[in-house]
Amino acid sequence: MERTTDIFAEKRHLGALGERLWRRLALAGTAALLVSVAIAALGAESWRRFFFAYLVNFAFVLSLALGALYFVLLHHLTHSGWSVVVRRVGEALTAALPLLALLFIPVLLGLKELYPWSQTAVAAADHVVHGKAAYLNVPFFVVRWAVYLAAWIVTGRFYFRRSLLQDSSGDTSLTLQMERRAGPAMVLFGITLTFASIDLVMSLDPRWFSTIFGVYYFAGSVVGIYALLTAVLFALQGSGFLRNAVTVEHYHDLGKLLFGFVVFWAYIGFSQYMLIWYANIPEETGWLAHRQENGWGWVGLLLVFGHFLIPFVALLSRAPKRRPRLLAAVAVWMLAMHWVDVYWLVTPAVSPGSPLPRLVDLTLLVALGSLLLAGAAYAVRGRSLVPERDPRLEESLAFENA
């Protein structure tokens, strides 16, 4: 009970800072988006390059929001206690999903530039692409994405609203409701994320296919969300929030989960590479060939070292996971590597000759990243950063690693 009293005595509402934060993030995101559009409109970059840069960053921020949804569902599915004090940050990120639905509109506007299968002449001239036309066509693509976005938004709102309602009512039956629905919701999440990753990224090369691609995108999403949660919590504590609620024990568990999914990402990535290399089928190997030529091979090596070996060594022992500042630095590094991973997946389709990012890639990263965080900050304005009356709150506050 003493720990509970401590958190009620500390700063757990963003207050005026939250109001300023979401407004400034929204302003920065909007300004960066307008600059990006101006770069294309004035001819500094082609509209095709603009849409590919937009797709890179949309796929990146979407992966973080979906990773947050996974984190919330996993919390309730496993009846987790330790993560209660961390959960509200994840819930806030899921609350930004309606904003991402709006940010998906430019992807629809750029379909003809992004996806060869959307062009009738290309589909008719290639028998492989033509054979996939029942699935890869514009009307069905739009319908599928309407279903994906609706499923994610409804699920995220269900959990966020009940979590907030419990703050005011203290009704423990709300926890039971969320736990009972977590299993079916997780199944729906897995199916929609898999097909969404196929549609959004894999179909950029309609001849290529990988049965493990959805898992690869999922693994990157989870690495991204554990890194983002760590970085956000560290930033909040640096501003005086949650200093009693979130302890080194919670950072330790976030570090363990980040380490585990770094290894899982590497395992899935190697599995995908090994199977394509061993099978040696032209429809599959061409995709990898584009990512091993003209400098793109160096990006692949950067991912091997930067997305796996460096964080693997950094997080292998117990001590770094119990040093919040060091863990936050690793988390920021992993967010950067996750962006490089998405960039490596998407950009060779438009820039096979050079792996160097363009200005529009970076301005759109600022734009969409700021808007995602603005949506999350807006969702928790005037609300507690901790689920105050969750029945497992005391367990979370007293949590200690063995």
N, C-alpha and C positions, 0 to 999 in steps of 0.2 A: 504493500500500500504506500510505503514511503516513496518508491520510485514513481508511482502514479501521481502522487502529490507534486513531485519534482517537475514532471512534464507539464502539469497544469500551471505551474509557476513560471515556466519559461516561455520564450517566444515560439508560438506554433501557428500563428496566423500571419500571412504576408502583409495584411493591412494596406496602408498607403503605398508601401514598396511594391506590393503585388500589382496595384493599379498602375503605377508608373512603369513597372517592368513589362507588363503585357502590351501597354501602349507603345513603348519604345521599341520592343521587339517587332510589333506589327508594323510600325513606321519603317524600321530598318529593312524588314523583309519586303515590304511594298516598294520601297525606294530601290532596293537591289534588283527586284523583278523588273521595274521600269527601266533601269539601266541596262539590264540584259536584253529587253525587247529593243531598246534603242540601238544596241550594238548590232543586232540583226537588221533592224529597219534602215540603218545608215550604211549598211553594206560591209561593215567590218567583219562580219561572219555571215555565212549563208543561213537561210532559214532552216535548211536541213541540219546544219551543225547546231543551231540553236535548239531544235527539237530533240536531238540526241543528248545534248547537255542537260536539257530539262528532264529527259527520261532517266538519266543517271541519277540526278538528285531527287526526283520523285521516288524512284525505286529505293533510294537510300533512306529517305525520311519515312516512307511507308514501312520499310523493314523495322524501323525503330518503334513505330506505333503498333505494329503487329507483334513485335517482341514484347511490348508492354502488355498487350492483351493476353499473350501467352503467359506472362508472369502472373497476372491477376488470376487467370483461370487455374494455373498450377497451384497457386496459393490455396484456393478453395478446394480444389480436387484432392489435395494431400492433407487438408485440415491443418495447414501450417501454422505454427505459433510464432517462430522467430521473426517472420517477415511482416508481421502486422504493422510495425512502425515504419516500414519501408513502403508499404503497399499504396499509400495515397499518391505518391509520386507516379507510380505506374498507372493508377487509375486516371490521374490528370492527363497523362499522355494518350490514353485511350479516348478521352473526351475530345481530343483534337481530330478524331477520325472524320467527323462531318466536314471539317475544314479541308481535309485531304480529299474528300469526295469532290469538293469544288476545284481543288488544285489538279484533279485528274482531267478536267476539261481540256487544257492545252494538249494533253496526250491524244485525246480524241481529234482535236483540230490538226494534229500532225501525223495522223495515221498514214496518209499517203507517202509522207517523207520517211517514216520510220519502218514500216512493215511492207516488204515486197509483195506478200500475199494479198494485200489490200488493193493492189493494182491489177485490174482484170487482164491486161496484156501479159504481165509477168506470169500470172497463174496459168493462163492458157498456153504459154510457151514452154512451161516446165511441167513434165508429166508427174513428177514427185509432188510438187506444190499443188498441182491440179487434183491429185488424189486426196489431198487433205482439205479440199475446199469445203466439204460439209461442216468441218469444224472451224477452219480459218477463213472466215468471211466477216465482213464489217458488221452486219446486223446481229449476228450471233455473238460476236465479240462484245458489242455494246450491252446486250442482254446479260451476258455472263458477268460483266463488270458491275452492272446494276445489282445483280444478286450478291456478288462478293461484298460490295460496299454496304449494302443493306444489312447483310448478316453481321458484318463487323461492327457497324454503328449500333444496331439493336443490341447486340451482346454487350458491347462496351457501356452503353447507357444503362442497361439493366443492372450491371454490377456497380457502376459509379453512383447511380441514384439510390440504390439500396444501402450502399455504404454511407452515403450522406444522411439518409433517413435514420439510420441506426445511431448516428451522432446525436440526433435530437431526441429520438424515442428510447434508445437503449434496448429495443426489442431484439432478443436473442434469436427469435424465430427467423429473422432476416438472414442471419448467418446460415441457418439450416437451408433456407431457400436457395441461397447462392451456392452452397456446397452440393445440393442435389442436382442443380442444373449444370454444374461444372463438367461432368462427364460428357453428356451430349454436346455441350458447347465446345469442348475440346475436340471432339470428333469433327464437328462442323468446321472448326477453325483449321484443323489439319487438311481437310479436303479443299476448302476455299483457298488457303494459302498455296497449296500445291498447284492448283489450276491457275491461280493468279500469277504465280511466278513463271509458269509455262507461257501464258498469254503475254505477259509484260516484257519478259526478257528472252526466253528461249525461242519464241517465234520470230525474233529479229532475223534469224537465219532459218527459214521455214523448212529447209532440207535437213537440218540438224535435229537430233533428238537425244535426250538422255533421260533414262527412267529414274535417275537419282537427283535430277536437277532441283526438284521441289525441296528435297531434304537439304541440299546444299544452301539454297536461299534461306531456309528455316534456320540452319546452323548459324549463318551469318547474322540473321536477325536477333538470335538469342545472345550471341556474343555482343552485338551492338547494344541491346537493352541493358545487360548487366554492366557494361562499361558506362552507359549513360546514367543509370541509376547511381552508380558510384560517384561519378563526376558531379551530378546534380546535388546529391546529399552532402558531398564535401563542400561545394559552393554555398549551400544553404547554411551549413554549420559555420563557415567562414564569415557569414553575414549575421551570425548570432542566433540562428534558428536550430531547433532540435538537438541542442548540445547535450541534453540529458536523455533524450529519447533514443537517439541512435548512438551506439557505443562501438568500441573496437570489435566487439563480438559480432555485430551485424556486418561491419566491413569485412571481417574474416570470412563470413559465409558468402558474401558477395564475391570476394576474391576466389573462394573455392569454386563457386559456380562459373565464374569467368574463366578460370583455369580449365575446368572440365569441358566447357564448350569450345574453348580454343583447340583442345585436343580433338574434340568431336568434329569440328570444322575441318581440321587437317585430315582426319580419317576419311571423311566423306569426299573431300577434294581429291585425295590420293586414290580413293576407290574409283571415282569417276574417271580420272586420268588413266589409271591402270587398265580399266576395262576398255576404254576407247583405244588405247595403244595396242593392247593385246588383240582385240578384234580386227583392227586395221581395216575398217569399212570406210570407203570414201566419204559417205554422207556424214560420218562422225569425225574422221580425222581432219577434214578441211577446217572445221571450227577451231581445233587446236592449232593447226598450222598457222592460221591468221594470228594467233596469240603467242607464236614463237618466232616470228619474223619481224624485221624492220624495227627492232628495239622493244617490241612487246614482250619478248622473252625475258628482258631485264625486269619488267613489271611483274612477271610471274615469279622470278627469283626474289623480288622484293616481298611478295606475298609469302613465299616459303620462309624467309627469314623474319620479316616484320610482323606477319600475321600468325606465325607459329613458333619458330625457334626462339626468338627474343622474348616474347611473353611467356613461353613455356619455361625458360630458364628463370625469368624474373619472378614468376609466381610459384615455382616448384616447392620452395621451402615455406615454412610457417610464418617466418618473421615478416616478409614483405606484405603479406595479406593482413597483418595486424598494425601496419603503419599507414594510416589514412592518407597522408600526403603522398607517399610513394605509390600506394595503390591507385590514387586518383590520377597520378601522372601516367601510370600504365593504362588506366582506363581511357584517358584522352588519346594516348597513342593508338589504342585499339579502335577507337572511333575513327581515327584517321585511316587506319589500315582497312577498316570495313568499307570506308568510302572508296579507297583504292581498289578493293575487291569488286565492288559494283561497277566502278569505272572500267575495270579490266573485262568484265562480262559484256558491257554494252558498247563501248566506244570503238573497238576494232571494226565494227560493222560500218562505221562512217569515216574512220581515220586509220586505215590499215597501214599507212606509211609512216606514221609518227605517233608515239605514245604520250607526247607532252601535252598536258592540259592547256586549254585555251582560257582566256580571260572569262569568257561566258560560262565555262564550267564552274569557275570559282564564284562569280557573282550569283549564279543560280544556287550554288551551295549555301551562300549567305542568305539568299532570299527564302528558299524553302526551309532551311534549318531554323531561321528566325521565326518564320510563320508557324512551324510546328511547336516551338517553345512558347510562342505567344498564345497559341490555342490552349496549351497546357496551363500556362499562368492565368489565363482568363478563367479557366474552369475552376481553379482553386482560390480565386480572389474572394476575400472575406470568409474563407472556410479554413478549417483546421488542417494542418499538414499531417496530422496523425488521426487515424480512426479512433476517436476518443472513447467510445463505449463498446468497442468490439470485445466480446467475452474472453478473447485470448490476449488482450492488451497486456495484462500483468505478466503473463508468461513471456511475452515478447520483451518486455522491459527487463525481466530478470534473466534473460537468455544468456547462457555461457557455453562456449565450445568446450568439448571434453579434452 
